[in-house]
Each structure stands twice: as C-alpha cells, then as structure tokens.
C-alpha cells in the first residue's frame, strides 16, 4: 500500500515537533532561573548618601546569595534592579510601575514616607 504524501507529511511534522518539544523541555530543565528583585532608592538628590549606601549593601547581599545558591548546586540567581527615585514621590511611582512591568517578585523601598504614600 502506498501512503499518501499528506499522511507522510503529517508524520514528519509530528516527529519534528516532538523533537523540538523534547529539546525545549530539556533546555527549560537546565536553564538558569533569575529571581528579579527591584529596589527604589534615592541615588541622587536628597538622602542620596542613604540610597548609595543601601545600593552597596544590596549588591553585597546579592553577591552572597548568588554565591550560596551556586555553591549548593542551584541554577537560580538573584537579579537586582535598582531604580533612582530622586526622593520624589512621582518618580518613585513611575519607577515602581516600571519594575512591576519587568516581572520583579519583590520591591525594596522606597526610602521616604512621602514616596510610600504615593505608591
């Protein structure tokens, strides 16, 4: 019996899709996962000394956590997204919304009560 070219084409397509799905699944199992955390800090303007110090400490914490995760065989890592609010409530709200659109799992800050009230 001769198979129609349509049936053979479907089988080839199904086989090709199976291969690509298998490759995609294998890659997903080994791909590193980034845990995105945002930080709203006053890096310029008033309170910039506090914001810059906070940025330094957060960078140290990120390095320590990533080292710990790697040492224990985890493929996860922390990615820190720092945004300058300039201690301005309107800027803080804008930067907060940007971080949310970047799929962060948490936001640290902002630093002032007026910025917090705006959020």
PASEBA-1860 file (N, C-alpha, C; in nm, 3 decimals):
! residues 119
1> XXXXXXXX> 0.083/-0.118/0.000/0.000/0.000/0.000/0.087/0.123/0.000 ~ 0.047/0.217/-0.079/0.120/0.342/-0.088/0.051/0.446/-0.001 ~ 0.130/0.512/0.088/0.073/0.616/0.172/0.065/0.746/0.094 ~ -0.036/0.821/0.123/-0.047/0.950/0.056/0.062/1.042/0.108 ~ 0.103/1.137/0.025/0.208/1.231/0.066/0.160/1.318/0.182 ~ 0.028/1.336/0.193/-0.028/1.415/0.302/-0.005/1.345/0.436 ~ -0.024/1.213/0.441/-0.005/1.137/0.565/0.142/1.137/0.604 ~ 0.231/1.117/0.508/0.375/1.118/0.535/0.416/1.256/0.586
9> XXXXXXXX> 0.363/1.360/0.524/0.395/1.497/0.567/0.352/1.522/0.711 ~ 0.236/1.472/0.746/0.187/1.489/0.884/0.275/1.415/0.983 ~ 0.317/1.296/0.946/0.403/1.218/1.036/0.539/1.287/1.055 ~ 0.592/1.340/0.948/0.720/1.412/0.959/0.704/1.536/1.046 ~ 0.595/1.607/1.028/0.568/1.726/1.108/0.555/1.688/1.255 ~ 0.481/1.580/1.283/0.464/1.535/1.421/0.598/1.494/1.481 ~ 0.681/1.425/1.404/0.812/1.383/1.453/0.900/1.505/1.481 ~ 0.899/1.601/1.390/0.979/1.722/1.409/0.934/1.800/1.531
17> XXXXXXXX> 0.803/1.813/1.549/0.751/1.884/1.666/0.789/1.812/1.795 ~ 0.786/1.679/1.792/0.824/1.602/1.911/0.969/1.628/1.949 ~ 1.056/1.635/1.849/1.197/1.663/1.874/1.213/1.802/1.935 ~ 1.147/1.902/1.875/1.160/2.039/1.926/1.101/2.053/2.066 ~ 0.990/1.985/2.092/0.931/1.990/2.225/1.026/1.925/2.325 ~ 1.087/1.815/2.287/1.182/1.748/2.376/1.303/1.835/2.404 ~ 1.356/1.901/2.302/1.470/1.990/2.321/1.430/2.107/2.410 ~ 1.313/2.164/2.385/1.267/2.276/2.467/1.250/2.237/2.612
25> XXXXXXXX> 1.196/2.119/2.636/1.177/2.072/2.774/1.310/2.048/2.842 ~ 1.404/1.990/2.770/1.537/1.966/2.828/1.606/2.097/2.859 ~ 1.593/2.195/2.771/1.655/2.326/2.796/1.590/2.393/2.916 ~ 1.459/2.387/2.926/1.389/2.451/3.037/1.431/2.390/3.170 ~ 1.460/2.262/3.172/1.500/2.197/3.296/1.640/2.240/3.339 ~ 1.724/2.282/3.244/1.861/2.319/3.279/1.886/2.469/3.272 ~ 1.790/2.545/3.223/1.810/2.689/3.209/1.815/2.755/3.346 ~ 1.908/2.850/3.363/1.911/2.920/3.491/1.786/3.005/3.509
33> XXXXXXXX> 1.744/3.017/3.635/1.625/3.096/3.665/1.668/3.219/3.743 ~ 1.629/3.334/3.694/1.662/3.460/3.760/1.547/3.503/3.849 ~ 1.579/3.535/3.973/1.482/3.587/4.068/1.501/3.738/4.069 ~ 1.408/3.808/4.008/1.422/3.953/3.989/1.364/4.028/4.109 ~ 1.450/4.110/4.171/1.409/4.192/4.285/1.438/4.337/4.251 ~ 1.339/4.422/4.273/1.356/4.564/4.246/1.392/4.640/4.373 ~ 1.457/4.755/4.355/1.490/4.842/4.468/1.469/4.986/4.426 ~ 1.389/5.058/4.504/1.363/5.200/4.481/1.445/5.280/4.582
41> XXXXXXXX> 1.552/5.342/4.535/1.644/5.414/4.622/1.666/5.555/4.572 ~ 1.695/5.645/4.665/1.730/5.782/4.629/1.881/5.786/4.605 ~ 1.922/5.775/4.480/2.064/5.773/4.446/2.118/5.911/4.412 ~ 2.029/6.003/4.381/2.066/6.142/4.354/1.973/6.231/4.434 ~ 2.015/6.352/4.459/1.930/6.444/4.533/1.937/6.419/4.682 ~ 1.833/6.461/4.754/1.828/6.444/4.900/1.835/6.297/4.937 ~ 1.900/6.270/5.047/1.917/6.136/5.102/1.997/6.044/5.011 ~ 2.070/6.100/4.916/2.145/6.014/4.825/2.251/5.933/4.898
49> XXXXXXXX> 2.305/5.985/5.009/2.404/5.907/5.083/2.341/5.778/5.136 ~ 2.218/5.785/5.185/2.147/5.666/5.231/2.118/5.571/5.114 ~ 2.075/5.628/5.002/2.045/5.546/4.885/2.168/5.476/4.831 ~ 2.280/5.547/4.824/2.404/5.488/4.773/2.456/5.379/4.867 ~ 2.444/5.404/4.998/2.486/5.303/5.095/2.396/5.180/5.084 ~ 2.267/5.202/5.068/2.173/5.091/5.053/2.204/5.011/4.928 ~ 2.238/5.080/4.820/2.272/5.012/4.694/2.396/4.923/4.714 ~ 2.495/4.974/4.785/2.616/4.896/4.812/2.583/4.771/4.893
57> XXXXXXXX> 2.504/4.787/4.998/2.468/4.673/5.084/2.384/4.571/5.007 ~ 2.290/4.619/4.926/2.209/4.527/4.846/2.295/4.450/4.746 ~ 2.393/4.517/4.689/2.486/4.450/4.597/2.565/4.340/4.668 ~ 2.608/4.369/4.791/2.681/4.268/4.869/2.590/4.150/4.902 ~ 2.466/4.178/4.939/2.371/4.071/4.970/2.343/3.986/4.847 ~ 2.327/4.050/4.733/2.304/3.978/4.607/2.421/3.884/4.579 ~ 2.543/3.936/4.592/2.662/3.854/4.567/2.666/3.734/4.661 ~ 2.638/3.757/4.791/2.641/3.649/4.889/2.535/3.543/4.860
65> XXXXXXXX> 2.414/3.587/4.828/2.305/3.493/4.799/2.337/3.413/4.673 ~ 2.385/3.479/4.569/2.418/3.407/4.445/2.531/3.308/4.467 ~ 2.629/3.345/4.548/2.738/3.253/4.581/2.684/3.131/4.656 ~ 2.597/3.155/4.752/2.536/3.046/4.829/2.457/2.952/4.737 ~ 2.375/3.010/4.650/2.294/2.929/4.559/2.382/2.844/4.468 ~ 2.486/2.905/4.412/2.576/2.832/4.322/2.650/2.721/4.398 ~ 2.693/2.750/4.519/2.767/2.651/4.598/2.680/2.530/4.633 ~ 2.550/2.548/4.633/2.458/2.439/4.665/2.392/2.380/4.540
73> XXXXXXXX> 2.449/2.410/4.425/2.404/2.348/4.300/2.277/2.404/4.241 ~ 2.232/2.516/4.290/2.110/2.575/4.236/2.139/2.648/4.105 ~ 2.046/2.642/4.014/2.059/2.716/3.888/1.989/2.851/3.899 ~ 1.939/2.882/4.016/1.873/3.010/4.039/1.977/3.116/4.076 ~ 1.942/3.240/4.046/2.027/3.352/4.087/1.939/3.474/4.107 ~ 1.988/3.565/4.189/1.916/3.689/4.217/1.964/3.796/4.120 ~ 1.870/3.866/4.062/1.899/3.979/3.974/1.839/4.102/4.040 ~ 1.921/4.200/4.072/1.877/4.320/4.143/1.860/4.435/4.044
81> XXXXXXXX> 1.739/4.492/4.039/1.709/4.604/3.951/1.691/4.729/4.036 ~ 1.793/4.813/4.042/1.791/4.934/4.125/1.744/5.052/4.041 ~ 1.650/5.127/4.096/1.598/5.246/4.028/1.611/5.367/4.120 ~ 1.653/5.481/4.063/1.670/5.606/4.137/1.538/5.681/4.142 ~ 1.490/5.708/4.263/1.364/5.781/4.279/1.387/5.931/4.297 ~ 1.511/5.971/4.320/1.547/6.112/4.347/1.469/6.168/4.466 ~ 1.416/6.080/4.551/1.334/6.116/4.667/1.209/6.194/4.626 ~ 1.162/6.167/4.506/1.044/6.234/4.451/0.931/6.132/4.442
89> XXXXXXXX> 0.818/6.155/4.511/0.708/6.059/4.511/0.656/6.025/4.371 ~ 0.649/6.123/4.281/0.601/6.095/4.146/0.699/6.006/4.069 ~ 0.828/6.031/4.087/0.930/5.947/4.023/0.926/5.807/4.083 ~ 0.908/5.799/4.215/0.900/5.668/4.281/0.786/5.584/4.223 ~ 0.671/5.646/4.203/0.557/5.575/4.146/0.587/5.528/4.004 ~ 0.648/5.614/3.924/0.684/5.578/3.786/0.782/5.461/3.784 ~ 0.885/5.467/3.868/0.986/5.360/3.873/0.926/5.231/3.928 ~ 0.834/5.242/4.024/0.766/5.125/4.078/0.688/5.053/3.968
97> XXXXXXXX> 0.614/5.130/3.889/0.536/5.071/3.780/0.627/5.006/3.677 ~ 0.742/5.067/3.650/0.838/5.007/3.556/0.888/4.873/3.609 ~ 0.918/4.868/3.738/0.965/4.742/3.797/0.858/4.633/3.790 ~ 0.735/4.669/3.818/0.625/4.572/3.809/0.615/4.517/3.667 ~ 0.632/4.602/3.568/0.627/4.559/3.428/0.746/4.472/3.391 ~ 0.850/4.473/3.473/0.968/4.389/3.448/0.962/4.259/3.529 ~ 0.845/4.228/3.580/0.820/4.100/3.648/0.909/4.075/3.769 ~ 0.927/4.177/3.853/1.001/4.155/3.977/0.910/4.080/4.074
105> XXXXXXXX> 0.972/4.002/4.163/0.894/3.928/4.262/0.879/4.006/4.391 ~ 0.963/4.108/4.409/0.957/4.192/4.529/1.021/4.326/4.498 ~ 0.980/4.427/4.575/1.040/4.560/4.562/1.084/4.606/4.700 ~ 1.210/4.646/4.710/1.266/4.701/4.834/1.257/4.852/4.822 ~ 1.205/4.917/4.925/1.192/5.062/4.924/1.051/5.101/4.885 ~ 1.030/5.226/4.865/1.123/5.340/4.863/1.165/5.382/5.003 ~ 1.244/5.490/5.011/1.307/5.528/5.136/1.228/5.628/5.220 ~ 1.139/5.704/5.163/1.069/5.807/5.241/0.920/5.776/5.252
113> XXXXXXX> 0.859/5.828/5.358/0.716/5.806/5.379/0.633/5.873/5.270 ~ 0.679/5.985/5.216/0.603/6.051/5.109/0.603/5.967/4.982 ~ 0.714/5.898/4.957/0.719/5.808/4.841/0.628/5.687/4.864 ~ 0.632/5.632/4.983/0.548/5.516/5.016/0.400/5.553/5.003 ~ 0.364/5.671/5.051/0.224/5.716/5.044/0.177/5.727/4.899 ~ 0.266/5.764/4.810/0.231/5.779/4.668/0.205/5.644/4.601 ~ 0.274/5.541/4.651/0.258/5.408/4.592/0.125/5.349/4.633
END
